[in-house]
């Protein structure tokens, strides 16, 4: 929802970035030319260097703009902003080096100036953005630049949005009034509740409302038009956010069809180029992982033969993307007699009806008697999952994704299996780094649904790093 304030903030960011670039490049020049006694590659005087920088600055800002660094969807998300700053600075420095190479003109007096410029620009730009973030938050706390919101809706989304915007210093919004059922109104003394829309619209001026957010369309077209007309008459912002989660998760595109706006809703954003990038990354990472871990594989195979007689590997039928059956490979952690039937049946056969009941309720057991001592070690350290790199290499799995489920587990969550399997299953996933086996089955499903609906490459990278921490510190790993 771009507004006058957000546009003004974007303009401030542009000028702040220009100033930061000037400061960084000046510092890089001074550091190498004045404080480094080694000879220079070329005599580039300060005036020439500065003029060259002025010519390149607009292109550099254009790179930042292309990466979305002046959009609220980026600067309101710290880690995304930092990542894009890093990419933008890297591309910018490469651009300068490329211009220098093609034109055969010396823009840098020494190679180290480019390196200094890269480091200084990266650090100073991040610092500058953080300072502006703090200043903007301080202004929001005093009500400066805050959007005063009338929230209209009759669904759970109404309350979710109100609670998400409650931190005014961070969001820049202040919920002034809510029109709808009382149960969807946040418990705050400062929020005015209206049972119907008409009195809420009549108080727009007295409440100094600057934004209307509607989460549900009424059955009456006249009432919907009344809300939109009120926003137009008072020259304030109007936004419609569908209350159904399917409309704001996954990948959605807006187009015009026969003169009408058309929203195309995909199950997951993991389509198109995103799917291709993920596939390429998975295969490359699998090759590197198998190569680096090959000595460990050999050691574990030998230990398996010594302490856990029988087949080294255990193959299990699982369901992956589009419910396609795959053969999941692991180091065998159970006694060779087990793992061929449903777990509940095997527990009954060994006289452990209590464990069969526990498994049917939680789809796991705390102490599985089928697991050998060495198998327990493999599971505790997650080493039993290393052979799944071969599943990734074959294309059966992704490095990150929902857990590949057993065929019989489809019955546990039949209505949501389709969405879970809209993406390829993974070796690790969001639930593994969010409590591991300490989570209930329903909590695991919710986390995996969130991943399927909100996938991004950065989310994958974050999960991979968290997985390493989980494995190293053994936080609840099973």
Secondary structure per residue as TSV (DSSP state, phi and psi in degrees):
chain	resnum	aa	ss	phi	psi
A	1	X	-	360.0	80.3
A	2	X	-	-67.8	127.8
A	3	X	-	-123.8	178.1
A	4	X	H	-59.1	-40.6
A	5	X	H	-67.3	-41.6
A	6	X	H	-67.6	-36.9
A	7	X	H	-65.8	-40.5
A	8	X	H	-63.2	-40.4
A	9	X	H	-65.3	-37.2
A	10	X	H	-63.7	-39.0
A	11	X	H	-64.2	-42.0
A	12	X	H	-59.9	-42.0
A	13	X	H	-61.2	-40.4
A	14	X	H	-61.2	-49.4
A	15	X	H	-67.7	-35.5
A	16	X	H	-65.6	-39.9
A	17	X	H	-65.2	-39.7
A	18	X	H	-62.1	-45.8
A	19	X	H	-62.2	-41.7
A	20	X	H	-64.2	-41.2
A	21	X	H	-60.9	-44.4
A	22	X	H	-60.2	-44.5
A	23	X	H	-64.5	-43.4
A	24	X	H	-66.1	-46.1
A	25	X	H	-69.3	-34.5
A	26	X	H	-66.2	-44.1
A	27	X	H	-62.8	-39.4
A	28	X	H	-64.0	-41.3
A	29	X	H	-65.0	-49.3
A	30	X	H	-63.1	-42.4
A	31	X	H	-60.5	-40.8
A	32	X	H	-84.0	-41.5
A	33	X	H	-78.2	-42.3
A	34	X	T	-94.9	-26.9
A	35	X	T	-112.9	3.1
A	36	X	-	-117.3	115.1
A	37	X	-	-73.9	-10.7
A	38	X	S	-66.7	151.0
A	39	X	-	-64.5	151.0
A	40	X	-	-91.4	156.0
A	41	X	S	-73.0	-33.5
A	42	X	S	-152.6	153.3
A	43	X	-	-85.5	97.6
A	44	X	-	-111.8	109.7
A	45	X	-	-73.3	157.1
A	46	X	H	-57.3	-40.2
A	47	X	H	-64.6	-45.5
A	48	X	H	-62.3	-43.8
A	49	X	H	-60.9	-44.2
A	50	X	H	-67.9	-40.7
A	51	X	H	-64.5	-40.5
A	52	X	H	-62.0	-39.6
A	53	X	H	-64.1	-40.7
A	54	X	H	-62.1	-34.3
A	55	X	H	-70.6	-32.0
A	56	X	H	-86.9	-25.0
A	57	X	H	-53.4	-47.2
A	58	X	H	-58.0	-37.8
A	59	X	H	-68.3	-39.5
A	60	X	H	-61.1	-44.9
A	61	X	H	-63.8	-36.3
A	62	X	H	-63.4	-37.4
A	63	X	H	-62.6	-45.6
A	64	X	H	-59.3	-43.3
A	65	X	H	-65.2	-39.6
A	66	X	H	-63.0	-34.7
A	67	X	T	-78.5	-3.7
A	68	X	T	84.6	20.4
A	69	X	T	-73.3	-7.1
A	70	X	T	-111.6	16.1
A	71	X	S	-105.2	144.9
A	72	X	H	-63.1	-29.5
A	73	X	H	-64.1	-19.5
A	74	X	H	-98.3	-52.7
A	75	X	H	-74.7	-7.2
A	76	X	T	-91.1	-2.2
A	77	X	S	-123.4	102.9
A	78	X	H	-55.1	-52.8
A	79	X	H	-66.2	-37.7
A	80	X	H	-63.5	-42.5
A	81	X	H	-62.7	-45.2
A	82	X	H	-61.1	-43.6
A	83	X	H	-62.5	-43.1
A	84	X	H	-70.7	-32.1
A	85	X	H	-63.0	-44.6
A	86	X	H	-58.4	-45.1
A	87	X	H	-64.7	-44.1
A	88	X	H	-63.3	-43.5
A	89	X	H	-65.3	-41.2
A	90	X	H	-61.7	-46.3
A	91	X	H	-63.5	-40.4
A	92	X	H	-61.8	-45.1
A	93	X	H	-65.4	-41.6
A	94	X	H	-60.5	-37.8
A	95	X	H	-60.9	-46.2
A	96	X	H	-62.4	-44.7
A	97	X	H	-62.9	-39.7
A	98	X	H	-64.4	-42.6
A	99	X	H	-62.4	-41.0
A	100	X	H	-63.1	-39.8
A	101	X	H	-70.4	-45.4
A	102	X	H	-69.0	-44.1
A	103	X	H	-80.6	-12.4
A	104	X	-	58.8	21.9
A	105	X	-	-100.4	145.8
A	106	X	-	-88.6	109.4
A	107	X	-	-94.8	-30.2
A	108	X	-	-109.9	134.8
A	109	X	S	-72.1	-17.8
A	110	X	S	-157.7	156.7
A	111	X	H	-63.1	-34.0
A	112	X	H	-63.9	-22.5
A	113	X	H	-61.6	-39.8
A	114	X	H	-63.4	-42.2
A	115	X	H	-65.9	-45.4
A	116	X	H	-60.7	-41.2
A	117	X	H	-63.1	-40.7
A	118	X	H	-62.2	-50.0
A	119	X	H	-64.3	-46.0
A	120	X	H	-64.9	-42.3
A	121	X	H	-65.2	-42.9
A	122	X	H	-61.5	-52.2
A	123	X	H	-67.4	-43.9
A	124	X	H	-69.6	-34.8
A	125	X	H	-67.6	-43.4
A	126	X	H	-62.2	-43.1
A	127	X	H	-62.0	-44.1
A	128	X	H	-61.2	-43.4
A	129	X	H	-65.0	-37.8
A	130	X	H	-68.0	-39.2
A	131	X	H	-62.8	-45.6
A	132	X	H	-64.6	-35.6
A	133	X	H	-62.3	-43.2
A	134	X	H	-64.7	-43.9
A	135	X	H	-64.0	-41.6
A	136	X	H	-65.1	-41.0
A	137	X	H	-62.2	-38.3
A	138	X	H	-64.4	-41.1
A	139	X	H	-64.6	-39.9
A	140	X	H	-61.6	-38.3
A	141	X	H	-61.8	-31.4
A	142	X	T	-93.7	11.0
A	143	X	T	79.8	9.1
A	144	X	T	-87.0	122.7
A	145	X	T	79.2	6.0
A	146	X	-	-79.4	139.9
A	147	X	E	-90.4	118.2
A	148	X	E	-86.3	118.0
A	149	X	E	-108.3	135.9
A	150	X	E	-103.4	116.1
A	151	X	E	-102.1	125.0
A	152	X	E	-119.4	123.8
A	153	X	-	178.2	164.2
A	154	X	S	-132.6	25.3
A	155	X	S	-130.4	174.8
A	156	X	H	-60.5	-29.4
A	157	X	H	-61.0	-30.8
A	158	X	H	-60.8	-46.7
A	159	X	H	-69.3	-39.8
A	160	X	H	-58.5	-44.7
A	161	X	H	-67.4	-41.8
A	162	X	H	-60.6	-43.1
A	163	X	H	-71.0	-34.6
A	164	X	H	-67.5	-29.8
A	165	X	T	-95.5	4.0
A	166	X	-	-63.1	-34.0
A	167	X	-	-81.0	87.3
A	168	X	H	-61.1	-37.0
A	169	X	H	-62.1	-25.4
A	170	X	H	-98.0	-41.9
A	171	X	H	-85.2	-30.8
A	172	X	S	83.5	4.8
A	173	X	E	-112.9	151.5
A	174	X	E	-134.5	115.4
A	175	X	E	-73.5	112.1
A	176	X	E	-93.0	-41.3
A	177	X	E	-147.6	151.7
A	178	X	E	-129.7	129.9
A	179	X	E	-110.2	113.8
A	180	X	S	156.4	-170.3
A	181	X	-	-59.2	143.6
A	182	X	G	-58.1	-34.8
A	183	X	G	-68.4	-17.3
A	184	X	G	-99.2	13.3
A	185	X	S	-100.0	129.7
A	186	X	-	-62.1	146.1
A	187	X	S	-79.0	82.3
A	188	X	-	-140.7	135.5
A	189	X	T	-69.5	-19.0
A	190	X	T	-87.8	-6.4
A	191	X	-	-97.9	126.1
A	192	X	E	-87.3	132.2
A	193	X	E	-105.2	133.2
A	194	X	E	-119.5	132.6
A	195	X	S	-71.9	-29.7
A	196	X	S	-132.3	170.7
A	197	X	H	-77.7	-39.7
A	198	X	H	-56.2	-51.0
A	199	X	H	-64.7	-30.7
A	200	X	H	-65.1	-41.4
A	201	X	H	-69.1	-31.7
A	202	X	H	-71.8	-18.7
A	203	X	T	-99.1	14.1
A	204	X	T	-57.5	-45.2
A	205	X	T	-70.6	-46.2
A	206	X	T	-65.2	-31.2
A	207	X	T	-88.0	-4.1
A	208	X	T	54.0	45.6
A	209	X	-	-70.2	133.4
A	210	X	-	-115.3	-10.8
A	211	X	E	-146.5	134.8
A	212	X	E	-111.5	127.2
A	213	X	E	-118.1	122.0
A	214	X	E	-112.4	131.7
A	215	X	-	-107.1	-11.5
A	216	X	S	-142.2	140.8
A	217	X	-	-87.0	133.5
A	218	X	-	-78.5	159.6
A	219	X	S	-64.9	-28.4
A	220	X	-	-85.9	116.8
A	221	X	H	-62.8	-32.3
A	222	X	H	-63.8	-40.0
A	223	X	H	-68.9	-40.6
A	224	X	H	-61.2	-41.3
A	225	X	H	-67.5	-32.2
A	226	X	H	-61.7	-40.9
A	227	X	H	-66.4	-47.5
A	228	X	H	-63.2	-40.7
A	229	X	H	-64.1	-39.5
A	230	X	H	-60.9	-40.8
A	231	X	H	-64.5	-40.6
A	232	X	H	-69.2	-42.0
A	233	X	H	-62.8	-39.3
A	234	X	T	-91.7	2.0
A	235	X	T	55.7	46.6
A	236	X	-	-118.2	168.7
A	237	X	E	-77.4	140.4
A	238	X	E	-128.1	132.4
A	239	X	E	-135.6	141.7
A	240	X	E	-113.7	123.6
A	241	X	-	-117.6	111.6
A	242	X	-	-56.4	134.5
A	243	X	S	-72.5	-23.7
A	244	X	S	-75.0	128.2
A	245	X	G	-61.9	-24.6
A	246	X	G	-62.3	-23.7
A	247	X	G	-82.2	-18.4
A	248	X	S	-123.6	18.6
A	249	X	S	-124.6	171.8
A	250	X	S	73.3	-154.6
A	251	X	-	-119.4	117.7
A	252	X	E	-116.2	142.5
A	253	X	E	-126.4	144.8
A	254	X	E	-113.2	128.5
A	255	X	E	-139.5	177.6
A	256	X	E	-112.6	125.0
A	257	X	E	-126.5	115.7
A	258	X	T	54.0	36.4
A	259	X	T	84.7	-0.7
A	260	X	E	-111.0	142.9
A	261	X	E	-66.8	133.6
A	262	X	E	-124.8	126.1
A	263	X	E	-100.9	118.6
A	264	X	E	-98.2	120.9
A	265	X	E	-106.1	119.1
A	266	X	-	-99.1	152.4
A	267	X	S	-63.4	-32.9
A	268	X	-	-148.3	150.7
A	269	X	S	-73.3	-6.0
A	270	X	-	-81.8	65.7
A	271	X	-	-136.4	168.7
A	272	X	T	65.3	-136.2
A	273	X	H	-64.5	-30.8
A	274	X	H	-60.1	-43.0
A	275	X	H	-65.8	-37.7
A	276	X	H	-67.3	-45.6
A	277	X	H	-61.2	-43.2
A	278	X	H	-63.4	-41.7
A	279	X	H	-64.1	-45.5
A	280	X	H	-63.8	-45.1
A	281	X	H	-60.0	-43.1
A	282	X	H	-60.2	-47.7
A	283	X	H	-64.8	-43.5
A	284	X	H	-63.9	-45.2
A	285	X	H	-64.1	-36.0
A	286	X	H	-65.3	-43.1
A	287	X	H	-62.1	-46.0
A	288	X	H	-63.6	-44.2
A	289	X	H	-62.4	-45.6
A	290	X	H	-63.7	-40.4
A	291	X	H	-63.5	-48.5
A	292	X	H	-69.8	-32.7
A	293	X	H	-93.4	1.1
A	294	X	H	-56.9	-40.0
A	295	X	H	-62.0	-38.6
A	296	X	H	-66.3	-38.5
A	297	X	H	-57.0	-46.2
A	298	X	H	-61.8	-44.6
A	299	X	H	-61.7	-44.7
A	300	X	H	-67.5	-35.3
A	301	X	H	-63.9	-43.1
A	302	X	H	-63.8	-46.1
A	303	X	H	-64.1	-36.6
A	304	X	H	-61.9	-43.0
A	305	X	H	-64.2	-35.4
A	306	X	H	-77.2	-45.8
A	307	X	H	-105.4	-11.2
A	308	X	S	-139.5	68.2
A	309	X	-	-53.6	143.3
A	310	X	S	123.6	-165.7
A	311	X	-	-58.5	139.5
A	312	X	S	-70.0	-42.3
A	313	X	E	-107.4	156.8
A	314	X	E	-123.1	126.6
A	315	X	E	-108.3	128.2
A	316	X	E	-124.3	137.7
A	317	X	E	-75.1	122.4
A	318	X	E	-131.3	169.1
A	319	X	E	-112.5	131.6
A	320	X	-	-116.7	-145.3
A	321	X	G	-56.8	136.5
A	322	X	G	59.7	26.7
A	323	X	G	60.0	27.4
A	324	X	-	-74.9	128.3
A	325	X	E	-71.5	137.9
A	326	X	E	-133.7	161.7
A	327	X	E	-100.2	101.7
A	328	X	E	-80.1	127.4
A	329	X	E	-104.8	131.3
A	330	X	E	-139.2	162.3
A	331	X	E	-70.4	130.9
A	332	X	-	-64.1	127.3
A	333	X	-	-113.4	-13.1
A	334	X	B	-99.1	162.8
A	335	X	-	-57.3	144.3
A	336	X	T	-59.1	-17.8
A	337	X	T	-75.6	-19.1
A	338	X	-	-109.4	174.1
A	339	X	S	91.8	7.0
A	340	X	S	-99.5	-13.2
A	341	X	S	-127.0	179.5
A	342	X	-	-62.6	140.6
A	343	X	H	-58.0	-40.3
A	344	X	H	-61.9	-39.6
A	345	X	H	-65.2	-42.4
A	346	X	H	-66.8	-35.7
A	347	X	H	-64.9	-39.7
A	348	X	H	-64.4	-39.8
A	349	X	H	-65.2	-30.5
A	350	X	T	-94.7	11.8
A	351	X	T	78.4	25.4
A	352	X	-	-116.2	68.4
A	353	X	H	-62.1	-29.1
A	354	X	H	-63.2	-39.4
A	355	X	H	-72.2	-33.3
A	356	X	H	-62.3	-41.8
A	357	X	H	-66.1	-41.5
A	358	X	H	-63.6	-40.4
A	359	X	H	-66.3	-41.9
A	360	X	H	-65.1	-29.4
A	361	X	H	-82.6	-44.9
A	362	X	H	-110.2	-7.2
A	363	X	S	63.1	26.0
A	364	X	S	-168.3	163.6
A	365	X	-	-130.0	151.2
A	366	X	S	-74.6	-39.2
A	367	X	S	-130.4	101.0
A	368	X	-	-90.1	112.6
A	369	X	T	-69.6	-11.7
A	370	X	T	-76.6	-17.3
A	371	X	B	-83.7	132.4
A	372	X	-	-78.7	169.9
A	373	X	H	-63.0	-45.3
A	374	X	H	-68.5	-34.6
A	375	X	H	-63.2	-36.6
A	376	X	H	-63.1	-39.8
A	377	X	H	-62.1	-44.4
A	378	X	H	-60.6	-42.1
A	379	X	H	-70.1	-41.9
A	380	X	H	-62.5	-34.8
A	381	X	T	-93.7	-1.9
A	382	X	T	65.0	13.8
A	383	X	G	-69.6	-22.0
A	384	X	G	-64.7	-18.3
A	385	X	G	-92.3	-5.2
A	386	X	T	-58.4	-38.5
A	387	X	T	-60.8	-12.9
A	388	X	H	-67.2	-12.5
A	389	X	H	-59.1	-32.2
A	390	X	H	-70.9	-33.0
A	391	X	H	-63.5	-38.6
A	392	X	H	-65.9	-43.4
A	393	X	H	-62.1	-36.3
A	394	X	H	-76.1	-15.2
A	395	X	T	92.1	6.6
A	396	X	S	-73.5	-37.5
A	397	X	-	-126.2	165.0
A	398	X	E	-107.3	163.7
A	399	X	E	-63.6	-39.8
A	400	X	E	-124.2	134.6
A	401	X	S	170.5	179.8
A	402	X	S	-62.6	156.1
A	403	X	-	-65.7	131.9
A	404	X	-	-67.0	122.5
A	405	X	B	-95.3	157.4
A	406	X	-	-72.1	148.9
A	407	X	G	-52.9	-39.7
A	408	X	G	-71.5	-17.1
A	409	X	G	-75.8	-10.5
A	410	X	G	-58.8	-35.6
A	411	X	G	-68.4	-23.0
A	412	X	G	-71.0	-28.9
A	413	X	G	-148.0	59.9
A	414	X	H	-61.3	-38.3
A	415	X	H	-71.9	-21.4
A	416	X	H	-111.5	-1.7
A	417	X	H	-62.1	-37.0
A	418	X	H	-60.0	-44.9
A	419	X	H	-69.6	-39.4
A	420	X	H	-58.6	-37.7
A	421	X	T	-93.2	15.0
A	422	X	T	-75.8	-15.6
A	423	X	S	-122.4	159.4
A	424	X	-	-70.5	138.3
A	425	X	-	-65.5	161.4
A	426	X	E	-130.0	161.6
A	427	X	E	-66.7	-41.5
A	428	X	E	-128.6	170.0
A	429	X	-	-163.9	-173.8
A	430	X	T	-66.0	-37.1
A	431	X	T	-71.4	-31.4
A	432	X	T	-64.8	-29.1
A	433	X	T	-101.2	10.5
A	434	X	T	-123.0	33.3
A	435	X	T	126.2	-11.6
A	436	X	G	52.9	-133.9
A	437	X	G	-73.2	-4.3
A	438	X	G	-74.2	-12.1
A	439	X	S	-85.2	149.3
A	440	X	-	-74.3	165.8
A	441	X	H	-60.8	-42.8
A	442	X	H	-65.3	-38.6
A	443	X	H	-64.8	-38.5
A	444	X	H	-63.5	-43.2
A	445	X	H	-61.5	-43.2
A	446	X	H	-62.3	-42.2
A	447	X	H	-65.1	-39.8
A	448	X	H	-70.9	-33.8
A	449	X	H	-64.9	-40.8
A	450	X	H	-59.8	-43.2
A	451	X	H	-61.7	-46.1
A	452	X	H	-61.9	-35.6
A	453	X	H	-83.4	-24.3
A	454	X	S	-124.3	28.0
A	455	X	-	-58.7	143.3
A	456	X	-	-152.4	156.9
A	457	X	H	-62.4	-36.3
A	458	X	H	-66.7	-34.4
A	459	X	H	-64.1	-40.2
A	460	X	H	-60.0	-46.7
A	461	X	H	-61.6	-42.6
A	462	X	H	-61.9	-42.7
A	463	X	H	-65.7	-39.0
A	464	X	H	-62.3	-44.2
A	465	X	H	-65.9	-39.4
A	466	X	H	-67.0	-33.8
A	467	X	H	-62.5	-42.4
A	468	X	H	-59.6	-43.0
A	469	X	H	-65.1	-40.6
A	470	X	H	-62.5	-44.4
A	471	X	H	-67.3	-43.0
A	472	X	H	-66.0	-42.4
A	473	X	H	-95.2	-0.1
A	474	X	T	52.1	50.0
A	475	X	S	-83.7	89.7
A	476	X	S	73.2	16.6
A	477	X	-	-66.5	137.3
A	478	X	-	-134.1	360.0
